[in-house]
Amino acid sequence: MSLSQQIDKDLKEAMTSKNETKVSTLRLLKSAVKYAAIEKKAQGLSDAEIVQVIQKQMKQRRESIEQFSKGDRPELADKERKEVEILESYLPKQLSDGELEAHVKACVKEAGAASKKDFGRVMKVLTEKLAGQAEPRRISELVGRILQ
């Protein structure tokens, strides 16, 4: 079952169980996926492209959580956290720190990267290779530390 089909199925289940948070989150996600497909002038998106949309949605919500926490709006921050949890369930299993470090070191050796000048080249390869398995920010921080 494709990711798109899974989202549709879960949306129907959430509607029948009257889970308002999940319904609204999945509707927003479906909208974002359709918008991304329209931007690419495609009929539909592949699972990898949908994962990118989900990551973008999660990033937006994390930024909102940060802003709501600073602005004394804990109820809105909690709502965003619940939405992040729902979105995370559609991502592949996240790599542990050790696994991520092993991938980064292997890619640095493979690319022959030696300094910060090679940062962009290494990041490009890793973000494609580890799509959805680690947040780009985690990858970036680790590559930066290794390429010092």
QUIHUPE-V413700 format. One record per residue. RES is the residue in three letters. PHI is phi in degrees with one decimal (* if undefined). D_CENTER is the distance of its C-alpha to the mean C-alpha in Angstrom with 2 decimals. Layout:
BEGIN
RES,PHI,D_CENTER
RES,PHI,D_CENTER
END
This chain:
BEGIN
MET,*,19.70
SER,-73.4,16.95
LEU,-62.5,13.63
SER,-61.7,15.23
GLN,-65.2,18.31
GLN,-63.8,16.67
ILE,-63.4,15.16
ASP,-59.7,18.69
LYS,-62.1,20.40
ASP,-66.1,18.52
LEU,-64.2,19.22
LYS,-61.6,22.86
GLU,-64.1,23.07
ALA,-65.7,21.68
MET,-67.4,24.24
THR,-70.6,27.06
SER,-89.6,26.30
LYS,57.7,26.01
ASN,-88.9,22.75
GLU,-58.7,22.32
THR,-62.6,19.03
LYS,-67.7,17.32
VAL,-61.2,19.22
SER,-66.3,18.27
THR,-63.9,14.52
LEU,-69.7,14.63
ARG,-65.2,17.01
LEU,-62.9,14.86
LEU,-64.5,11.97
LYS,-59.9,14.79
SER,-63.6,16.11
ALA,-64.0,13.07
VAL,-65.4,12.98
LYS,-63.7,16.74
TYR,-62.7,16.69
ALA,-64.3,14.50
ALA,-66.1,17.02
ILE,-65.2,19.86
GLU,-58.9,18.77
LYS,-86.3,18.80
LYS,55.1,22.00
ALA,-122.0,20.96
GLN,-69.3,21.85
GLY,-151.3,18.51
LEU,-110.1,15.23
SER,-74.9,14.66
ASP,-59.6,12.20
ALA,-63.8,10.43
GLU,-69.7,10.41
ILE,-66.4,9.26
VAL,-60.1,6.10
GLN,-63.1,5.76
VAL,-63.8,7.01
ILE,-62.7,4.97
GLN,-62.7,2.06
LYS,-64.4,5.75
GLN,-63.3,7.19
MET,-65.3,5.88
LYS,-61.6,7.09
GLN,-59.9,10.09
ARG,-69.1,10.86
ARG,-64.4,10.89
GLU,-64.8,13.17
SER,-65.2,15.18
ILE,-59.0,15.65
GLU,-59.8,17.00
GLN,-66.7,19.29
PHE,-66.5,20.51
SER,-66.5,21.29
LYS,-70.3,23.33
GLY,-92.6,25.02
ASP,54.1,26.28
ARG,-125.3,24.37
PRO,-61.0,23.30
GLU,-66.3,23.36
LEU,-73.4,20.73
ALA,-63.5,18.55
ASP,-63.5,19.01
LYS,-60.4,18.09
GLU,-65.7,14.73
ARG,-62.0,14.18
LYS,-62.9,15.13
GLU,-65.8,12.69
VAL,-62.1,9.74
GLU,-60.0,11.51
ILE,-64.0,11.87
LEU,-65.4,8.32
GLU,-60.7,7.59
SER,-65.9,10.55
TYR,-97.0,9.18
LEU,-91.5,6.89
PRO,-63.4,9.40
LYS,-56.1,11.22
GLN,-75.6,10.04
LEU,-73.6,12.79
SER,-72.8,15.43
ASP,-60.0,16.66
GLY,-65.4,19.59
GLU,-63.8,17.86
LEU,-63.3,15.54
GLU,-61.7,18.76
ALA,-62.9,20.61
HIS,-62.9,18.26
VAL,-64.5,18.41
LYS,-62.0,22.18
ALA,-64.0,22.77
CYS,-69.1,21.04
VAL,-63.0,23.01
LYS,-64.0,26.18
GLU,-60.5,25.54
ALA,-83.2,25.03
GLY,68.3,27.98
ALA,-75.1,26.20
ALA,-127.6,28.51
SER,-143.1,27.65
LYS,-60.9,25.21
LYS,-62.1,26.31
ASP,-89.4,24.32
PHE,-54.3,21.03
GLY,-60.9,19.66
ARG,-64.5,20.81
VAL,-66.1,19.26
MET,-62.0,15.83
LYS,-60.4,15.96
VAL,-64.1,16.90
LEU,-68.0,14.43
THR,-65.3,11.24
GLU,-72.3,12.73
LYS,-69.1,13.97
LEU,-106.4,11.08
ALA,-51.1,8.36
GLY,83.0,5.74
GLN,-89.9,8.43
ALA,-155.8,7.93
GLU,-68.7,6.32
PRO,-55.4,8.40
ARG,-64.0,10.48
ARG,-62.3,11.60
ILE,-61.5,12.53
SER,-59.1,14.31
GLU,-60.1,16.24
LEU,-68.3,17.40
VAL,-62.1,18.49
GLY,-59.6,20.29
ARG,-65.9,22.12
ILE,-71.1,23.17
LEU,-89.3,24.39
GLN,-60.2,26.54
END
